[in-house]
Amino acid sequence: CDSIYQEMKNLVYAYEDLSTINVEYVMNWMYKKVINHKEWYKKIIDHHNVVGYFAISDDELEDFYILDTYRGQGFGTKVMGEYIQANTLCVFKKNVKAITFYQRFGYEIVEEMKTRYIMKKGR
């Protein structure tokens, strides 16, 4: 849980407009999300090493992280292509790499929020 929470925290600090949120509240909410929904989360493992995590609830990709050390090695592409069947996800607007990545798998921006986009799998 701590590793997943750390990845969530890193993304918030990298892409969220911190001046417009209660950071302590958001961090507490994220930690509770992981603790209370452990069953959503799956480890991505390569040669006995955890390289990332993803979480799916209903038909939504809740979280998807490839750890820094393993980015750019094809793990995200493999997992998206073979294991993730979600039709909806949320992504930070500033995370252009993630947006481009999801678009490669047929996701389209369908709604804009303050700091995030909702993306859905194209038909």
C-alpha positions as a Markdown table, in Angstrom:
| # | Residue | x | y | z |
|---|---|---|---|---|
| 1 | Cys | 0.0 | 0.0 | 0.0 |
| 2 | Asp | 2.8 | 2.4 | 0.8 |
| 3 | Ser | 4.4 | 2.1 | -2.6 |
| 4 | Ile | 1.1 | 2.7 | -4.4 |
| 5 | Tyr | 0.4 | 5.7 | -2.1 |
| 6 | Gln | 3.8 | 7.1 | -2.9 |
| 7 | Glu | 3.2 | 6.9 | -6.6 |
| 8 | Met | -0.2 | 8.7 | -6.2 |
| 9 | Lys | 1.5 | 11.4 | -4.1 |
| 10 | Asn | 4.2 | 11.9 | -6.7 |
| 11 | Leu | 1.6 | 12.4 | -9.4 |
| 12 | Val | -0.4 | 14.9 | -7.3 |
| 13 | Tyr | 2.7 | 16.9 | -6.6 |
| 14 | Ala | 3.8 | 16.8 | -10.2 |
| 15 | Tyr | 0.5 | 17.6 | -12.0 |
| 16 | Glu | -2.1 | 19.0 | -9.6 |
| 17 | Asp | -2.6 | 22.7 | -9.0 |
| 18 | Leu | -1.7 | 22.5 | -5.3 |
| 19 | Ser | -2.8 | 26.1 | -4.6 |
| 20 | Thr | -6.4 | 25.1 | -5.3 |
| 21 | Ile | -6.7 | 22.0 | -3.1 |
| 22 | Asn | -6.4 | 21.0 | 0.5 |
| 23 | Val | -3.3 | 18.8 | 0.1 |
| 24 | Glu | -3.6 | 17.2 | 3.5 |
| 25 | Tyr | -7.2 | 16.2 | 2.8 |
| 26 | Val | -6.4 | 14.8 | -0.7 |
| 27 | Met | -3.4 | 12.8 | 0.6 |
| 28 | Asn | -5.5 | 11.3 | 3.4 |
| 29 | Trp | -8.3 | 10.4 | 0.9 |
| 30 | Met | -5.8 | 8.7 | -1.4 |
| 31 | Tyr | -4.3 | 6.7 | 1.4 |
| 32 | Lys | -7.7 | 5.5 | 2.5 |
| 33 | Lys | -8.6 | 4.7 | -1.1 |
| 34 | Val | -5.7 | 2.3 | -1.3 |
| 35 | Ile | -6.2 | 0.8 | 2.1 |
| 36 | Asn | -10.0 | 0.3 | 1.6 |
| 37 | His | -9.8 | -1.0 | -1.9 |
| 38 | Lys | -6.8 | -3.3 | -1.9 |
| 39 | Glu | -8.7 | -5.8 | -4.1 |
| 40 | Trp | -8.6 | -3.3 | -7.0 |
| 41 | Tyr | -4.9 | -3.2 | -7.2 |
| 42 | Lys | -2.7 | -5.6 | -9.1 |
| 43 | Lys | 1.1 | -5.7 | -9.1 |
| 44 | Ile | 3.0 | -5.7 | -12.4 |
| 45 | Ile | 5.9 | -8.0 | -11.9 |
| 46 | Asp | 8.9 | -8.8 | -14.1 |
| 47 | His | 11.5 | -11.4 | -13.0 |
| 48 | His | 10.3 | -11.2 | -9.3 |
| 49 | Asn | 10.5 | -7.4 | -9.3 |
| 50 | Val | 7.5 | -5.1 | -8.9 |
| 51 | Val | 7.6 | -2.7 | -11.8 |
| 52 | Gly | 4.2 | -1.1 | -11.3 |
| 53 | Tyr | 0.6 | -1.3 | -10.3 |
| 54 | Phe | -2.8 | -0.9 | -11.8 |
| 55 | Ala | -6.3 | -0.8 | -10.3 |
| 56 | Ile | -9.6 | -1.3 | -12.0 |
| 57 | Ser | -13.0 | -0.7 | -10.4 |
| 58 | Asp | -16.1 | -1.7 | -12.4 |
| 59 | Asp | -15.2 | -0.4 | -15.9 |
| 60 | Glu | -12.8 | 2.3 | -14.8 |
| 61 | Leu | -9.0 | 2.4 | -14.7 |
| 62 | Glu | -8.6 | 3.9 | -11.3 |
| 63 | Asp | -4.8 | 4.0 | -11.2 |
| 64 | Phe | -1.9 | 2.9 | -13.4 |
| 65 | Tyr | 1.7 | 3.3 | -12.4 |
| 66 | Ile | 5.0 | 2.1 | -13.8 |
| 67 | Leu | 7.8 | 2.8 | -11.4 |
| 68 | Asp | 10.4 | 5.3 | -12.6 |
| 69 | Thr | 13.2 | 2.7 | -12.9 |
| 70 | Tyr | 11.1 | 0.7 | -15.4 |
| 71 | Arg | 9.5 | 3.4 | -17.5 |
| 72 | Gly | 10.3 | 3.3 | -21.2 |
| 73 | Gln | 10.8 | -0.5 | -21.2 |
| 74 | Gly | 7.5 | -1.6 | -22.6 |
| 75 | Phe | 5.8 | -2.7 | -19.4 |
| 76 | Gly | 3.0 | -0.1 | -19.7 |
| 77 | Thr | 2.3 | -1.0 | -23.3 |
| 78 | Lys | 2.2 | -4.7 | -22.5 |
| 79 | Val | -0.1 | -4.3 | -19.5 |
| 80 | Met | -2.5 | -1.9 | -21.4 |
| 81 | Gly | -2.6 | -4.3 | -24.4 |
| 82 | Glu | -3.0 | -7.5 | -22.5 |
| 83 | Tyr | -4.6 | -6.9 | -19.2 |
| 84 | Ile | -6.5 | -3.6 | -18.9 |
| 85 | Gln | -10.0 | -3.8 | -20.3 |
| 86 | Ala | -11.4 | -0.6 | -18.7 |
| 87 | Asn | -13.5 | 1.8 | -20.8 |
| 88 | Thr | -13.0 | 5.0 | -18.7 |
| 89 | Leu | -10.1 | 6.7 | -17.0 |
| 90 | Cys | -9.1 | 10.0 | -15.5 |
| 91 | Val | -5.8 | 11.7 | -16.3 |
| 92 | Phe | -4.1 | 15.0 | -15.3 |
| 93 | Lys | -4.2 | 17.5 | -18.1 |
| 94 | Lys | -0.5 | 18.3 | -17.5 |
| 95 | Asn | 0.5 | 14.7 | -17.9 |
| 96 | Val | 0.9 | 14.9 | -21.7 |
| 97 | Lys | 2.9 | 11.6 | -21.8 |
| 98 | Ala | 0.0 | 9.7 | -20.2 |
| 99 | Ile | -2.6 | 11.3 | -22.4 |
| 100 | Thr | -0.6 | 10.4 | -25.5 |
| 101 | Phe | -0.1 | 6.9 | -24.2 |
| 102 | Tyr | -3.8 | 6.3 | -23.6 |
| 103 | Gln | -4.7 | 7.8 | -27.0 |
| 104 | Arg | -2.5 | 5.1 | -28.6 |
| 105 | Phe | -4.9 | 2.6 | -27.0 |
| 106 | Gly | -8.0 | 4.2 | -28.4 |
| 107 | Tyr | -8.9 | 6.5 | -25.5 |
| 108 | Glu | -10.4 | 9.9 | -26.3 |
| 109 | Ile | -10.9 | 12.9 | -24.1 |
| 110 | Val | -14.7 | 13.2 | -23.5 |
| 111 | Glu | -14.8 | 15.6 | -20.5 |
| 112 | Glu | -12.7 | 18.3 | -19.1 |
| 113 | Met | -12.5 | 19.1 | -15.4 |
| 114 | Lys | -10.3 | 21.7 | -13.6 |
| 115 | Thr | -7.0 | 19.8 | -13.7 |
| 116 | Arg | -8.0 | 16.5 | -15.3 |
| 117 | Tyr | -9.6 | 14.9 | -18.3 |
| 118 | Ile | -12.0 | 12.0 | -18.4 |
| 119 | Met | -11.1 | 9.7 | -21.3 |
| 120 | Lys | -13.2 | 6.9 | -22.7 |
| 121 | Lys | -12.3 | 4.1 | -25.1 |
| 122 | Gly | -13.3 | 5.1 | -28.6 |
| 123 | Arg | -15.9 | 3.1 | -30.4 |
